[in-house]
């Protein structure tokens, strides 16, 4: 069942989303050559808790850390640890924060040092995919319109669109209905309604769409070993323009 949010509840989600946004800005300043992914996790948890919030991901279905840090061919759900960031890496950070009864959820992919131009383009286009989808995040459109927008933009650049992982509703729970695929699905033709709050999160591969999960039970990587990028925001559907819940600056693509 889809839980439609009131205006007051959407304001609470904006507060949780601001914690997420500011954590990602802190991570953008912190991601550098030599730092470990565990240090990034600690920085994030400390900041989230300093805001009076709780990391959404910590212990969620057994996940052991506060954020996800996925590097290069890791698509999502990379577990922070002793791995050090290197020059030439792309680093996807996925952050969730729970505040006053609601979750915020967003992700960014950061470029470290001398990254090949084709990989920089992947990161750029993945971000663009979100903003293409946002154009259809309005009452009366369908979930599938969002999905098609992501798929069309990514595939026009020759990229693979991950099928096994999708966007989702977000609110009182980290994952709610509806599912929000990044590709067309005949099962996702439900119309958007004012009060729906969803996380749109393109996960786009430089190579094929094929992925597999590592033995840690969490980390998802590309099968061909090529890089993957991730960009996500939580969004509220209204009768007019959508409300970005995890982004308050630079809201227009390009």
N, C-alpha and C positions, 0 to 999 in steps of 0.2 A: 504494500500500500504506500502511495506517495503522500508524504506529509507536507501540506502547504503551510508556509510560514506567514505569520502576521507581520505588519510593519515593525512592531516592537521587537519581534524575534529576529527579523533581518538586521535590525540595528545591533542586536547582541552578536549576531554572526559577523558583522563588520568589525566589532571590537576584537573578536577572536582572530579574524582575518588580518587585522592590523598587527597583531603579535606575530603572526606567520610572516607577513610581508617584511617586518622589521628584522626578524630573525634571518630571513634570506638576504637582506641587505648587509647584515653583519657577516654572514657567510661569504658573500661576494668580496668583502674586504679581507676576509681571513683565508680564503682559498689561495694558496700559493705553493710554490715549489718547496718541498721539505716538510710541510706540515702533515701530520698523520690524520687519517679519517677519524680516528678515535678522539683526537683533539678537537676536530670540527664538531663531533657529537657533544663533547663536554661544553664547548662554547655555546652551542645551541640550547642545551638543556638548562644551563645556568641562566641564560637570558630569558627563556620562556618562563621559568619559575620566578625570575625577578619581576615579571609582569603580573604575577598572581595567577598564571595559567599553568597547565600541566601538559607535558608532551603527549600528543594523541597516540603516537605510535608505540610508546614504551609499554611493553607487555601486551600489546594488542595481538590477540591470537598467538601469544608466545614470542612475539618479536622482541629481541633483547636490548635494543637501543632506542634512543630518542628521535633520531632522524634516519633517513636512508641516504647513503652516499654511494653513487654508482659511477664507475670510471670507465671511459672508453667503450669497450664492447659490452659492458654491463648496462642493461636496459633500465632496470629498476630494482629496488629492494636490496641494494648492496649494504651489507652489515659493516658499520664502522669498526675499525681494528687498527692494527699496527702498520698497515700499508701507508707509505708516504707518497704524496702527490709529486709528480715529476713534470719537468718542462715538456710541453707538448700534449699533456693530458687534457681531456674534457671531463668535467666533473659535474654530474647531475645530483643536486641536493633536493630531496623531497621532505617537506616539513609540515607537521600538523600540530595545532595547539587547541586545547580544550579550556574554555573560559565561560563561566556563568551559564553552564548548561549546553553550550554549543561548540562545535568544532570548526576550525578553519583549516584549509588544506591547499597547498600550492607547491610548485617545483620550478626550478630553474637549472639550466646547464651553463656552467662557467668555463671559460677558455683560459688555459694556463700557458703562458709563454708562446713558444713557436709551434703553433698548431697549423697543419696544412690547410691551404685555402679551401679544398673540397670539404674538409670537416667543419671549418668556420661557416661555410655555406649551409651545411646540414643544420647546425645550431640555429642559424638565422631563419631558415625555412621552417623549422619546427615551431619556432615562436610565431611566425607568420600564420601557420596552420591554426593556432589558437584564435588569432584575430579574424581569420576568415570564418571560423565557426561562430564567433561571437556575433557576427552580422545576423545570424539566424536564431539567436537566443532571445526570442521575443514571443509573446503570447500569440498563438495561432499557427506558428510553424511547428514542425514535427522534430522529435529527437533525431530522426534519420536525416533531416536537413543539416543539422550540426555535423553528423557523421560523414555525410557526403562531402561537405566543405573541407573537412580535414583530409579525407582520402584523396580528393581531386587535386588539392594543392600539393600534397606530398608526392603523389604519383606523377604529377606533371614534371617533377624534377627527377624522376627515376628512382625515388626512394621506396623502401619497403615499409608498410604500415602494419605494426604489430597487431595480431588478432587476439592473442591469448589474454591480454590485459586491456582494460577499458576504463573510461571515466564512470562516474557514479553520482548518485544523489548524496548530499552531505547535510548535516544539521545536528540534531541531538545525538545522532550516531555517526561514527566515522564513515560508514558505508550504508547508504540508504537506496531505495528505489528513486528514480529509474536508473537502469544501466545506460551508459552513454558511450557506445562504441566509437572508434575512430575510423570506421569503415561502414559502408552500407549494410544494414541487416534488416530483413523484412519483419523482424520481431521488435523493431524500435521505431514504429511509426506513430507512437502516441503523441498527441498534440501537447505543446508546452502550455502551461497555465501560470498566471500570475501567482506568485508565492512559492513556486518551485525553486529549490536551491540545488545546484549541481556543480560538480567538479569536472571541468573539461580539460583533458590532459593528453594531448598528442604525444605518442611515443613512436619515434620515427627512426628507421635504420638506414644507414648509408648503403647497405647492400640489400639482401632479401629480407622478407618479413619474418623468416623462420627464427625461432628462439628456443632455448631450453633452460631448465632450472638446474642450478648446481646442487651438490650433495648437502649443502647447508640448509636446504629446504626453503630458502628465500631468494637468493640472488638469481636473477634472470639475465641471461647473456644471449648475444646473437650467435646463431649457429655458424655463420661464416667468419666470425671473429672481427667483423667490421664495426666501426663506432655506431653508437645510438645516442640520440638526444631526447630530452624530456622537457616539456614546458606545460605548466598547469596553473589554473586559477579557479577559485570557487566563485560562482556567479549566481545572482538572484534574478529570476525572471519577473518582470512587472508588466503592467499594461502598456508601458512605454519602453524607454531604453533600459537595457539590462544594467544591473548594479554589479560592479566588480567588487567582490568582498575581500580580496587579498591583493589588490593593486590600486593605489591611489594616485600614482604619478605615471606619466608617459603611457597613457591608456590607449593611444592610437598607434596601430602598427605603422612602421615606416618613419 
